[in-house]
């Protein structure tokens, strides 16, 4: 129990074993308690000291934002091993953690002198220190811990291949250790009962002694012995409780270790099966080469293996049984296929598909290794070298603005009717944002080379998802185009396409877009933006259909965009989410693709920004499963077999799809360096507002308020923006007066007509929309802009 100590009251040795526990007045305070008690005094944000480079632990008080009712609350934060955890009190560290954030994947931001914002995935902590110096200490400690955590994660990933999985004997050893600990705890409990029993008897005896007539000095010593007996019993109870807590903790960690062991064991089995398959394929190829040497010599250019054939050749080892996946889906929900794994092995594959693992390097998704021979596109080699374009714009100024003072009178109004300063904008117009859909035009180039319309549908679906990848950090509002404003993007010599947008209507705001590619496809769309400010969030609903037609096959695809939602409009950090369904229809073959954009939910266990889908033929037979996220990548897996499964959680019968290994269709390009200070623009977005010669006088590049904002002159941009809007209002009032006069005189008033687009009724959808009527590129070649209005 410890080293014997002399009692405080003197040098008496009545009962020697009772002196093992000192009295409370002499008990030395543990170093940890001294440190916490010293730090608990003073200001609420006092920490455990300044962070030293390389220190493993950093503790202290900070204020954490909880909710609108309670506001900021004082919490005890502990930074250790790359994890930031918090507790309500220091005493909670022993049993209850209120939350933890992994700094290896976290973004650290400082809003003002005392605030710290930590965000990782869908979790965000808003923290406040007591002073700017205290805030800086925490930021330094967090940055050092984040760098160390990233290094540790990289080291673990590099060394993971060298570690051998723990065997069954190790698991048995852990179980045996736990049993031994439980046995020892029972022994300690028995000892505790005996100590309590004998201690109670001793206290009764001492009480009887106190009742006898003894000298005063003897009575005081008996009282001291009684107190020490009480302390001894309390200490033994505390020791038993600590042992019980230790055993509970050991059991909790044991379950975690067992799960890790199970995962490593399954990984080993999967690797062994993969190696066995590779050995079979190697032997079959070697045997085929030995059996047909003359054929190989006479036809050196003939490929040995047809990569486009899904069935194994005769004599080859079939890997269909070993290298397949199982997805179960709700049969009667054609708009959404839930991708779920049927067993542990397939679950690992399903999760890895959404977390970054793929069949190739993340930056190599557009190389020929990931495309079947029917979809290879070598036409890019015949194009001229790319023109060098700008890779940065002036940094965004740090202007503060009270959003609520502007927004509180705008609830329920359309966004297009709200006078907004440029502080909420980004230096691009809506026409340029619409053109950003072509960021991954290579997907359509590949789709044009596909012989299979179903495989072509997969690339079209990936293209429809890729247009949202640039919006994940882009919470600023683009400029509303003026009526008659245009934007051209001529990449004919570099990428083989030309794009033209025109604002064809102002109320409601509508933009028409047309793209012609000499690589075999044409895309056109008319988008009307309907938006509502709901107080806490902003909903943006794009209306209108997108058409895509391939020249060689005549396949005509039509789909519509999903709803975008900007959250935390009033308080908190802005973030954007995409939700809804996309139904892509090939009107020539009647094949369809149904994509589901899952909305973010705090309680969901799914990957954030998840997208799933299925490609079906005209008879409703599923052929491909699509999975991924709209801000990272999309993969496709070919279905080789389907079977009826059990009922799901909602009582609906499911179908189990057996698929081949997934193929990476699309992977997001990394953002340019310093993108966070350039409105999070992508490489294409940085070039959209770059001045070019020969463009039309109504081009968005020539808009003065947008140009001033890009240069960082926001006050001048606000003045210029008000001038342009007032000029547009005056033109609209003049047209309304002309229409009223014509009505009074009985004349027909034509009203405003777009310059480069005209209204037509679509034969497939039956909708009336604006389509390109031609003439723009010819006018640009002649530099004849006489048809263009003067809008700037």
Secondary structure, DSSP 8 states (H G I E B T S, - for coil): -------TT-S--SSGGGGGS--TTT----HHHHHHHHHHSS-TT-BSS---TT-SEEEEEEEEEEETTTEEEEEEEEEETTEEEEESSGGGGGT---EEEEGGG-EEE--SSSEEEEEETTEEEEEE-SSHHHHHHHHHHHHHHHHHHHHHHHHHHHHGGG-----HHHHHHHHHHHHHHHHHHHHHHHHHHHHHHHHHHHHHHHHHHHHS---HHHHHHHHHHHHHHHHHHHHHHHHHHHHHHHHHHHHHHHHHHHHHHHHHHHHHHHHHHHHHHHHHHHHHHHHHHHHTHHHHHH-TTS-SS-TT--S--TTS---TTTS-EEEEEETT-TT----EESSHHHHHHHHHHHHT--SS-GGGTTSGGGS-GGG---GGGGS-------------------HHHHHTT-TTSBGGGS---GGGEEEEEHHHHHHGGGGGTHHHHHHHT-S-HHHHHHHHHHHHHHTTGGGSS--SEEE---TT-EEEEEETTTTSEEEEEEEEEETTEEEEEEEEETTTEEEEEEEEEEEEE-SSEEEEEEESEEEEEETTT--EEEEE--EEEEE-SSSS--EEEEEEEEEEEETTTTEEEEEEE----TT--S-TTEEEEEEE-TTS-EEEEEEEETTTEEEEEEEEEEEEEEE-TTS-EEEEEEE---EEEEE-----TTGGGTTT--HHHHHHTS--TT--TTBGGG-HHHHHHHTT-HHHHHHHHHHHHHHHHHHHHHHHHHHHHHHHHT--------SSEEEEE-TTT--EEEEE-S-HHHHHHHT--TTS----
